[in-house]
Amino acid sequence: MNLINERNNQIAQLSKLILSMNLIVNAHKGTFHHLAEKILQQIEKEMNTEKIKAIVESELCVTYGLFLNEFNSDKIADDIINWWENNN
């Protein structure tokens, strides 16, 4: 698999993971593509839980219109790191 296909596959898998967290009712499968891409960029730069958590909080609030009390950014960041460690 070439690098572009591999990266697209990682974004798709991460999007699917985030979608499975049921953060937005009736969200379609492409809903979290942008968030997944931003998180993956951070992971590629540096695996940093606090930075991943900050991206999750910022994007879910600003881009997706959620409030901080509607999700657990610590758990989301931990789940994403576990996913990365188990799949890469």
C-alpha positions as CSV (number, residue, x, y, z in Angstrom):
1,M,0.0,0.0,0.0
2,N,1.4,3.4,-0.9
3,L,1.8,6.2,1.7
4,I,-1.2,8.2,0.4
5,N,-3.5,5.1,0.6
6,E,-2.1,4.2,4.0
7,R,-2.8,7.7,5.4
8,N,-6.3,7.8,3.9
9,N,-7.0,4.4,5.5
10,Q,-5.7,5.7,8.9
11,I,-8.0,8.7,8.6
12,A,-10.9,6.5,7.7
13,Q,-10.2,4.2,10.6
14,L,-9.9,7.1,13.1
15,S,-13.0,8.7,11.7
16,K,-14.9,5.4,12.3
17,L,-13.5,5.2,15.8
18,I,-14.7,8.7,16.6
19,L,-18.1,8.1,15.0
20,S,-18.5,5.0,17.2
21,M,-18.3,7.2,20.3
22,N,-21.8,8.6,19.4
23,L,-20.8,12.2,20.0
24,I,-23.4,13.5,17.5
25,V,-26.7,11.7,17.1
26,N,-27.3,10.5,13.5
27,A,-23.8,11.6,12.3
28,H,-22.9,10.2,8.9
29,K,-19.6,8.4,8.3
30,G,-17.8,11.4,6.9
31,T,-18.7,13.7,9.8
32,F,-15.4,13.4,11.7
33,H,-13.0,13.3,8.7
34,H,-11.6,16.8,9.5
35,L,-11.2,16.0,13.2
36,A,-9.5,12.7,12.4
37,E,-7.1,14.4,10.0
38,K,-6.1,17.0,12.5
39,I,-5.5,14.4,15.2
40,L,-3.5,12.2,12.9
41,Q,-1.3,15.2,11.9
42,Q,-0.6,15.7,15.7
43,I,0.2,12.1,16.2
44,E,2.6,12.1,13.3
45,K,4.4,15.2,14.8
46,E,4.3,14.0,18.4
47,M,2.3,11.6,20.5
48,N,1.1,14.0,23.2
49,T,-2.0,13.3,25.1
50,E,-2.6,17.0,26.1
51,K,-2.3,18.2,22.6
52,I,-4.6,15.5,21.3
53,K,-7.1,16.4,24.0
54,A,-6.8,20.1,23.1
55,I,-7.6,19.3,19.4
56,V,-10.6,17.2,20.4
57,E,-12.0,19.9,22.7
58,S,-11.4,22.7,20.2
59,E,-12.8,20.9,17.2
60,L,-15.8,19.4,18.9
61,C,-16.8,22.8,20.4
62,V,-15.9,25.2,17.5
63,T,-16.4,23.0,14.4
64,Y,-19.1,20.6,15.7
65,G,-21.0,22.9,18.1
66,L,-20.7,20.7,21.2
67,F,-20.2,21.9,24.8
68,L,-17.3,20.6,27.0
69,N,-19.8,18.9,29.3
70,E,-21.2,16.8,26.4
71,F,-18.1,14.7,26.0
72,N,-15.1,13.4,27.9
73,S,-12.0,14.6,26.1
74,D,-9.6,12.6,28.4
75,K,-11.4,9.3,27.4
76,I,-11.5,10.3,23.8
77,A,-7.8,11.1,23.7
78,D,-7.0,7.8,25.6
79,D,-9.1,5.8,23.1
80,I,-7.3,7.4,20.2
81,I,-3.9,6.7,21.6
82,N,-4.9,3.1,22.3
83,W,-6.2,2.8,18.8
84,W,-2.9,4.2,17.4
85,E,-0.7,1.9,19.6
86,N,-2.7,-1.2,18.6
87,N,-2.9,-0.5,14.9
88,N,0.5,1.0,14.0
